[in-house]
């Protein structure tokens, strides 16, 4: 039985939440494997809107096991607040249904404070972080001074680790003009919520091994997008974790052989939040029209997303570096009514052409898109549930996207609603 990995194939915000929710009907276990509460997934189910950040998107489906893997960084308060909010919406969440990796790194208030202070110090060179403390928490994890969920069960270990952590952070705080912290200011809030957090803690690698042996279908859910990957994205305007498919294994505790099919979520156009290069960005009324029709505002931050034409060069590169087998093309309906559509097929730089996104900041900022023009369609694609429901020019647009990115379309989403999805190739049947 297939296990499926779902990741973003652009700069995030591609519609992963809906697709994971849609796929989770056929899955038994849903796993978040990287990122933190800087991610935002919006689900629309029978008119009810659920906004998730840390919880796996499958949590709204009864009878599914949801897992937060070791590759995720956890803000304990944010997690408990999200659980409470989703419970108020009528979703049942218990420690039997939700498992949190005991080795996941913990985000502390000092991480958020450092995040914001450093962004302020960068001024115009700010990266565009969400200010949730994600990057600083990953830094401490890699530097082997981080706090992990399992530490909350050992008060003396926790106290020793916090004191060690503060020797580093207080030096940083002094340099940034911030007041130093005492260990008690970190420990007291943690001790108040440790029991509730620990009720969800488990060796999730073992839970996944049990599920695999039982023949259960596992759905691995990524956050952000491939072009925000710390190694393969538009560095330094990236997130602080690996967002490619290989991280599903590392960030959850399964072998790479457990990943059978990788589905990349891709908008029919391009968006980006925050700073960084964006060759096809539209700063005119067309970009504004796409943004308004697509409701392009960040789930977590509320920031308006930058909008532009589909960039086949960038997506093709993302698909190859991320190991994607098929894409789910989302928000096709946003392009309804345009007379002409454009697809970026290559870049121009210094009088020459490039068929890939260059690595350096200077080159990324300098590339200019070379477009192919295509006829648009006036008919509505919203709510289409079969290929036959699509206008001929919309089908032609999709086929051209497939040719340019060199990966087939597996799923096609035509609205935020769960059932408005066309299945070309079922990832679980692959």
matplotlib code that plots the C-alpha trace (Angstrom):
import matplotlib.pyplot as plt

x = [0.0, 1.4, 2.6, 2.4, 4.4, 2.8, 5.0, 4.8, 6.5, 6.7, 7.2, 4.5, 0.8, 0.0, -3.1, -1.5, -4.1, -7.0, -5.1, -3.9, -7.4, -8.8, -6.1, -6.5, -9.8, -7.8, -5.0, -4.8, -2.0, -1.2, 2.2, 3.7, 7.4, 9.0, 8.4, 6.4, 3.5, 4.9, 2.9, -0.7, -3.2, -6.8, -9.4, -13.0, -15.3, -19.0, -18.8, -16.8, -13.3, -10.5, -7.1, -4.3, -0.7, 0.9, -1.8, -1.7, -4.6, -6.0, -6.9, -10.4, -11.2, -12.5, -10.7, -7.3, -4.0, -2.3, 1.4, 3.7, 7.2, 10.6, 11.4, 8.8, 9.7, 7.0, 5.7, 3.9, 1.5, 0.7, 0.0, -2.3, -4.1, -4.6, -6.0, -8.4, -9.5, -10.1, -12.0, -14.3, -15.1, -16.4, -13.3, -12.4, -8.7, -7.3, -3.8, -4.9, -5.6, -2.7, 0.9, 3.8, 7.4, 9.2, 12.3, 10.8, 12.6, 10.7, 10.2, 10.5, 9.4, 13.1, 13.3, 10.5, 12.0, 15.4, 13.6, 11.9, 15.0, 17.2, 14.7, 14.5, 18.3, 18.4, 16.2, 15.7, 17.6, 15.0, 14.3, 10.6, 10.4, 7.0, 8.6, 7.4, 10.9, 11.2, 14.8, 16.3, 14.8, 16.3, 19.6, 19.6, 18.7, 21.6, 23.9, 22.9, 21.7, 18.0, 15.1, 13.2, 9.7, 11.1, 13.1, 9.8, 9.5, 12.8, 12.8, 16.5, 17.6, 15.3, 16.8, 20.3, 19.6, 17.8, 20.8, 23.1, 20.8, 20.7, 24.5, 24.2, 21.0, 21.8, 25.0, 23.0, 20.4, 23.1, 24.4, 21.0, 20.2, 17.7, 17.4, 19.0, 16.7, 16.7, 16.2, 13.0, 11.4, 11.8, 11.1, 8.0, 5.8, 7.1, 6.4, 2.8, 2.0, 4.4, 2.0, -0.6, 2.1, 3.6, 0.2, 0.6, 4.3, 5.4, 8.2, 6.4, 9.0, 7.7, 4.1, 4.9, 6.7, 3.7, 1.4, 3.7, 3.8, 0.0, -0.3, -1.6, -1.5, 0.6, 0.3, 3.3, 2.4, 5.0, 4.9, 6.1, 7.4, 10.5, 11.8, 11.9, 14.1, 17.2, 19.5, 17.6, 15.5, 16.2, 18.7, 18.7, 15.0, 14.0, 12.7, 14.9, 14.2, 14.4, 11.1, 11.9, 10.5, 13.6, 12.8, 9.6, 11.8, 14.3, 11.6, 9.4, 11.7, 11.0, 13.4, 13.4, 12.0, 8.7, 8.1, 6.2, 4.9, 5.7, 2.9, 3.9, 1.3, 1.5, -0.7, -1.8, 0.0, 2.7, 2.7, 5.2, 5.0, 7.7, 11.1, 13.1, 13.4, 10.2, 10.9, 7.3, 5.8, 3.1, 2.9, 0.0, -3.7, -3.4, -1.4, -4.0, -6.8, -5.2, -4.6, -8.2, -9.7, -7.4, -7.9, -4.1, -3.5, -1.3, -3.1, -0.7, 0.4, -2.5, 0.1, -0.9, 0.9, 2.8, 1.3, 2.6, 2.4, 3.2, 7.0, 7.7, 11.5, 11.2, 8.7, 10.6, 13.7, 11.7, 10.2, 13.6, 15.4, 12.4, 11.9, 8.3, 6.4, 3.2, 1.6, -1.7, -2.5, -4.6, -6.6, -7.1, -10.4, -8.6, -7.5, -11.0, -11.9, -8.4, -8.1, -4.4, -2.3, 1.5, 3.9, 7.6, 9.6, 13.1, 15.1, 17.1, 20.3, 23.1, 21.9, 21.9, 19.2, 18.9, 16.7, 17.1, 17.0, 20.6, 21.9, 23.5, 21.4, 22.7, 21.8, 18.4, 17.5, 18.7, 16.9, 14.0, 11.2, 10.8, 7.1, 5.0, 1.5, -1.6, -5.2, -7.3, -10.9, -14.1, -16.0, -15.9, -13.8, -14.9, -16.2, -15.4, -15.1, -14.2, -11.8, -14.8, -16.1, -13.0, -13.0, -10.8, -8.4, -8.1, -7.2, -4.6, -3.1, -2.7, -1.2, 1.4, 2.3, 2.9, 5.2, 7.2, 7.7, 8.2, 5.9, 2.3, -0.7, -2.2, -4.9, -6.6, -8.3, -11.0, -12.1, -11.3, -14.1, -12.9, -14.8, -14.1, -11.1, -10.4, -8.4, -6.1, -3.9, -4.6, -1.3, -2.3, -2.8, 0.6]
y = [0.0, 3.4, 6.1, 9.6, 12.7, 16.1, 19.2, 22.6, 23.1, 26.9, 29.4, 28.0, 28.9, 26.5, 24.9, 22.0, 22.0, 21.2, 18.6, 16.8, 16.9, 15.5, 12.7, 11.9, 10.3, 7.4, 7.6, 6.1, 8.2, 11.9, 13.2, 16.8, 16.5, 20.0, 23.7, 25.1, 27.4, 29.7, 27.4, 28.0, 25.6, 26.6, 23.9, 24.5, 21.6, 21.8, 25.6, 25.4, 27.1, 25.6, 27.4, 25.1, 25.9, 23.0, 20.4, 18.0, 18.7, 15.2, 16.1, 17.2, 13.7, 11.3, 8.0, 9.2, 9.2, 12.6, 12.8, 15.8, 14.6, 15.3, 17.6, 20.1, 22.8, 23.2, 26.3, 24.6, 27.4, 27.8, 24.1, 24.0, 27.2, 25.6, 22.4, 24.4, 26.5, 23.5, 21.7, 24.7, 24.1, 20.7, 18.6, 15.9, 15.8, 13.4, 12.0, 8.8, 10.6, 13.1, 12.1, 14.6, 13.4, 13.4, 14.6, 17.6, 20.9, 23.4, 27.1, 29.4, 33.1, 34.1, 32.6, 34.8, 37.9, 37.1, 36.6, 40.0, 41.8, 40.6, 41.4, 44.9, 45.2, 44.1, 47.0, 47.1, 43.8, 42.0, 38.4, 38.6, 36.1, 35.5, 36.4, 33.1, 32.1, 29.2, 30.0, 30.6, 27.4, 25.4, 27.2, 26.0, 22.5, 22.2, 23.8, 21.0, 23.5, 23.2, 22.1, 19.0, 17.9, 14.9, 17.4, 18.6, 15.3, 15.8, 19.0, 18.8, 18.1, 21.0, 23.4, 22.5, 22.8, 26.2, 27.6, 26.4, 27.9, 31.3, 31.6, 31.9, 33.9, 36.4, 37.3, 37.8, 39.9, 42.1, 42.7, 43.6, 45.9, 43.6, 42.8, 39.5, 36.7, 34.6, 30.8, 31.1, 33.3, 30.4, 27.5, 28.7, 29.0, 25.6, 23.9, 25.1, 23.4, 20.5, 17.9, 18.7, 18.8, 15.5, 13.8, 13.9, 13.0, 9.6, 7.9, 8.6, 6.6, 3.6, 4.5, 4.8, 1.5, -0.2, 1.4, 0.3, -3.3, -3.2, -2.1, 1.3, 4.1, 7.1, 10.6, 12.9, 16.6, 19.3, 23.0, 26.0, 25.2, 23.7, 27.1, 28.0, 25.0, 26.0, 24.3, 24.4, 27.6, 31.2, 31.6, 33.6, 34.4, 30.9, 29.0, 27.4, 23.7, 21.4, 21.3, 18.7, 15.1, 13.6, 15.5, 13.4, 10.5, 12.5, 14.5, 11.6, 8.7, 6.4, 5.0, 6.7, 3.4, 4.2, 7.1, 5.7, 8.7, 12.5, 14.9, 18.5, 21.2, 23.9, 27.0, 27.7, 31.0, 32.1, 33.8, 34.7, 36.3, 38.5, 39.5, 37.7, 37.3, 36.8, 37.0, 36.8, 39.2, 41.5, 44.9, 46.1, 45.6, 42.1, 41.1, 42.8, 41.0, 37.6, 38.5, 39.6, 36.6, 34.1, 35.7, 35.9, 36.7, 34.7, 32.3, 32.9, 36.5, 38.0, 39.6, 40.2, 37.8, 39.0, 37.6, 36.7, 34.5, 30.8, 30.3, 26.9, 27.4, 27.7, 24.9, 22.5, 23.0, 22.6, 19.3, 17.9, 18.9, 17.8, 14.4, 15.0, 12.4, 14.3, 17.6, 18.8, 22.0, 24.3, 27.5, 27.1, 29.0, 32.2, 32.4, 32.3, 35.3, 36.4, 37.0, 36.1, 34.1, 34.1, 31.3, 31.9, 29.4, 30.7, 33.6, 36.3, 37.6, 39.6, 39.0, 35.3, 32.7, 30.4, 27.4, 27.2, 29.5, 30.7, 30.3, 33.7, 36.6, 39.0, 36.7, 35.8, 39.5, 40.2, 37.5, 38.6, 36.3, 35.2, 34.5, 32.3, 33.7, 31.5, 32.1, 32.4, 31.2, 33.0, 30.0, 29.2, 26.3, 26.8, 23.6, 21.4, 17.8, 16.0, 16.7, 17.0, 20.0, 22.1, 24.6, 23.4, 26.3, 25.6, 22.0, 23.2, 25.5, 22.5, 20.3, 23.0, 23.3, 19.6, 19.7, 22.6, 21.3, 17.7, 16.1, 15.1, 16.5, 14.0, 16.2, 19.4, 21.6, 24.0, 25.6, 25.5, 23.0, 19.5, 17.7, 20.1, 18.0, 16.2, 13.0, 12.2, 9.8, 8.7, 9.0, 6.2, 3.9, 4.5]
z = [0.0, -1.0, 1.5, 0.0, 0.7, 0.0, -0.3, -1.8, -5.2, -5.1, -2.3, -0.1, 0.2, -2.7, -1.1, 0.7, 3.4, 1.2, -0.8, 2.4, 3.8, 0.6, 0.5, 4.2, 3.5, 2.1, 4.7, 8.2, 9.6, 8.8, 9.7, 9.9, 9.5, 9.4, 10.1, 12.9, 13.5, 10.8, 8.4, 7.7, 6.2, 5.5, 5.1, 3.9, 4.8, 4.3, 4.5, 7.8, 7.7, 9.8, 10.0, 11.1, 11.8, 13.8, 13.7, 10.7, 8.3, 8.8, 12.4, 11.3, 10.1, 12.7, 13.1, 11.8, 13.8, 13.5, 14.2, 14.7, 13.9, 15.3, 12.4, 13.6, 16.1, 18.7, 20.5, 23.4, 24.1, 20.4, 20.1, 23.1, 21.9, 18.5, 20.0, 22.1, 19.2, 16.9, 19.7, 20.0, 16.3, 17.2, 16.4, 18.9, 19.7, 22.3, 23.1, 21.4, 18.2, 18.3, 18.9, 19.4, 18.9, 22.3, 20.5, 18.8, 19.6, 21.7, 20.7, 23.7, 24.0, 23.9, 20.4, 19.2, 20.9, 19.2, 15.8, 16.0, 17.3, 14.6, 11.9, 13.2, 13.2, 9.6, 8.5, 4.8, 4.5, 6.6, 5.4, 6.0, 8.9, 10.5, 13.9, 15.4, 16.6, 14.1, 12.9, 16.3, 17.6, 14.7, 15.4, 19.0, 17.9, 15.5, 18.0, 20.5, 23.2, 22.4, 24.7, 23.5, 24.5, 26.5, 28.6, 30.1, 32.0, 33.8, 35.9, 36.8, 33.2, 32.0, 34.5, 33.5, 29.8, 30.2, 32.2, 29.4, 26.8, 28.5, 28.6, 24.8, 24.5, 27.2, 25.3, 22.1, 24.0, 25.4, 21.9, 20.7, 23.6, 25.2, 28.9, 30.1, 31.3, 34.4, 34.2, 36.3, 33.6, 31.1, 33.5, 35.3, 32.1, 30.9, 34.1, 34.1, 30.8, 30.7, 32.0, 29.2, 26.5, 27.7, 27.5, 23.7, 23.7, 22.2, 20.3, 17.0, 15.0, 16.8, 16.1, 12.4, 12.4, 13.9, 11.4, 8.5, 9.7, 9.9, 6.3, 7.2, 4.6, 5.8, 4.5, 5.1, 5.2, 4.5, 5.2, 3.2, -0.3, -2.0, -3.0, 0.6, 1.4, 3.5, 1.0, -2.3, -2.1, -2.8, 0.1, 2.4, 1.8, 2.9, 5.9, 8.5, 7.6, 4.7, 2.8, 0.2, 0.2, 1.9, 5.0, 5.4, 6.4, 8.5, 10.2, 11.3, 11.9, 8.9, 6.3, 2.9, 1.4, 3.2, 0.8, -2.2, -4.1, -3.8, -4.7, -5.3, -4.8, -7.4, -8.0, -11.6, -11.0, -8.5, -5.1, -2.5, 1.0, 2.3, 0.8, -1.9, -5.6, -7.7, -11.5, -12.6, -10.0, -11.3, -9.7, -11.9, -11.9, -13.2, -10.2, -8.0, -9.8, -9.2, -5.5, -5.0, -6.8, -5.1, -1.6, -1.3, 2.3, 4.6, 6.9, 9.7, 9.3, 7.3, 5.0, 1.4, -1.0, -4.0, -7.2, -10.6, -13.7, -13.5, -13.5, -15.2, -14.8, -11.0, -10.6, -12.9, -10.8, -7.5, -8.8, -9.6, -6.4, -4.3, -6.0, -7.0, -9.0, -9.8, -9.1, -7.7, -9.7, -7.5, -8.0, -11.7, -11.3, -10.3, -13.9, -15.3, -17.4, -18.6, -22.3, -22.3, -19.9, -19.7, -18.6, -17.9, -20.0, -19.4, -18.0, -19.6, -17.8, -19.2, -22.7, -22.4, -21.5, -18.4, -18.0, -14.2, -11.2, -10.4, -6.9, -6.1, -4.7, -7.4, -10.3, -8.7, -8.5, -12.1, -14.1, -16.3, -17.3, -20.9, -21.5, -23.7, -24.3, -24.3, -24.9, -21.7, -21.2, -20.3, -19.0, -15.3, -14.0, -10.4, -8.9, -11.9, -10.9, -14.1, -17.0, -19.3, -17.3, -18.3, -21.1, -24.0, -23.5, -19.8, -20.6, -23.1, -20.5, -18.1, -20.7, -21.6, -17.9, -17.8, -20.8, -19.4, -15.9, -17.1, -14.4, -14.9, -13.2, -10.7, -9.1, -10.2, -7.6, -8.8, -5.5, -1.8, -1.2, -0.4, -3.2, -6.0, -7.1, -10.3, -10.0, -12.9, -11.0, -7.4, -5.5, -3.2, -6.1, -7.6]

ax = plt.figure().add_subplot(projection="3d")
ax.plot(x, y, z, "-o")
ax.set_aspect("equal")
plt.show()
